[in-house]
Amino acid sequence: MADQKKKIFIVDDDNMFCTMLSDHLEEQGNFDVVVFGTGEECLERLSDQPDAIILDYYLDANVPGAKNGLEILHIIHKTSPDLKVIMLSAQEHYGVALQTIAGGAVSYVIKDLKSFQEIDAILTES
């Protein structure tokens, strides 16, 4: 099969946003999407070798003691330095964006009306 679907992990504790983004990506027909509510769940499945991870910056809202996205990014970058990670957040602070890029993220996407198109562009670059 020449055109294999890319495996995308979405890590976000916002269920509605996860569902909308997952549906959006799967409708394109190019992606197999797996959704996780915590970064820890995602880390347990890294052996599934995703092509990219869309990782929310704030992940500790629903599960007490859960690591935030930046902590998860650092762990992913140590274990899989070539894995494409797209950080996602409602935060528009440049400091937060710079931290995530310095931590190994390929991009920082702000959750807004254009975020799905930005994610599409990043995922189809490679």
C-alpha positions in Angstrom: 0.0 0.0 0.0 1.8 3.1 -1.2 -0.3 5.7 0.5 -0.3 4.7 4.1 -2.2 6.9 6.5 -0.2 8.9 9.0 -0.8 7.9 12.6 -1.6 11.0 14.7 -1.9 11.2 18.5 -4.0 14.0 19.9 -3.4 14.7 23.6 -5.8 17.1 25.2 -8.1 17.1 28.2 -10.8 19.1 26.4 -13.0 16.3 25.1 -15.1 18.5 22.8 -12.0 19.9 21.1 -10.4 16.5 20.8 -13.5 15.1 19.1 -13.8 18.0 16.7 -10.1 17.9 15.7 -10.1 14.1 15.4 -13.2 14.1 13.2 -11.7 16.9 11.1 -8.5 14.9 10.5 -10.1 11.6 9.9 -12.6 13.1 7.4 -9.6 14.0 5.2 -8.8 10.3 4.8 -5.0 10.7 5.3 -4.9 10.2 9.0 -5.5 7.5 11.7 -6.1 9.4 14.9 -5.8 8.2 18.5 -7.0 10.5 21.3 -5.6 10.7 24.8 -6.9 12.7 27.8 -3.5 12.7 29.6 0.1 12.9 28.5 0.8 9.8 30.6 -1.6 7.8 28.4 0.2 9.0 25.3 3.6 8.1 26.7 2.4 4.5 27.3 1.6 4.2 23.6 4.7 5.8 22.1 5.8 2.3 21.0 2.9 2.5 18.4 5.2 5.0 16.6 2.9 7.9 15.7 4.0 10.1 12.8 3.0 13.2 14.8 1.6 14.2 18.2 -0.7 17.2 18.8 -0.1 18.0 22.4 -2.0 20.5 24.5 0.0 22.7 26.8 -2.3 22.5 29.8 -3.2 18.9 30.5 -3.6 18.8 34.3 -7.1 20.2 34.5 -9.1 16.9 34.8 -6.6 14.5 36.4 -5.0 15.7 39.6 -1.2 15.3 39.4 -1.1 14.8 35.7 1.9 16.3 33.9 1.5 19.4 31.8 2.2 19.4 28.1 5.6 20.9 28.5 6.7 18.1 30.8 5.3 15.5 28.4 7.1 17.3 25.5 10.4 17.0 27.3 9.9 13.2 27.9 8.8 12.6 24.3 11.8 14.6 23.0 14.2 12.6 25.1 12.9 9.2 24.0 11.9 10.1 20.4 13.9 13.2 19.3 12.7 13.0 15.7 9.0 12.7 16.5 7.0 15.7 15.2 5.2 17.3 18.1 2.8 20.2 17.6 2.0 22.1 20.8 -1.5 23.4 21.1 -2.8 26.0 23.6 -5.3 28.7 24.2 -2.4 30.7 25.6 -1.2 33.5 23.4 2.0 34.2 25.5 5.2 34.3 23.4 7.1 33.0 26.4 5.0 29.8 26.5 5.5 29.4 22.7 9.2 29.8 23.0 9.5 27.3 25.8 7.7 24.7 23.7 9.8 25.3 20.6 13.0 25.2 22.7 11.7 22.0 24.2 11.5 20.3 20.8 8.1 21.2 19.4 8.0 21.8 15.6 5.2 24.4 16.0 3.0 26.2 18.5 -0.6 26.5 17.5 -3.1 28.7 19.3 -6.6 27.3 19.7 -8.8 29.5 17.6 -10.8 29.5 14.4 -7.7 28.9 12.3 -6.1 26.2 14.4 -7.4 23.3 12.3 -6.0 24.8 9.1 -2.6 25.4 10.7 -2.5 21.8 12.0 -3.4 20.6 8.5 -0.6 22.6 7.0 2.0 21.3 9.5 0.9 17.7 9.1 1.0 17.7 5.3 4.4 19.3 5.1 6.3 16.0 5.4 
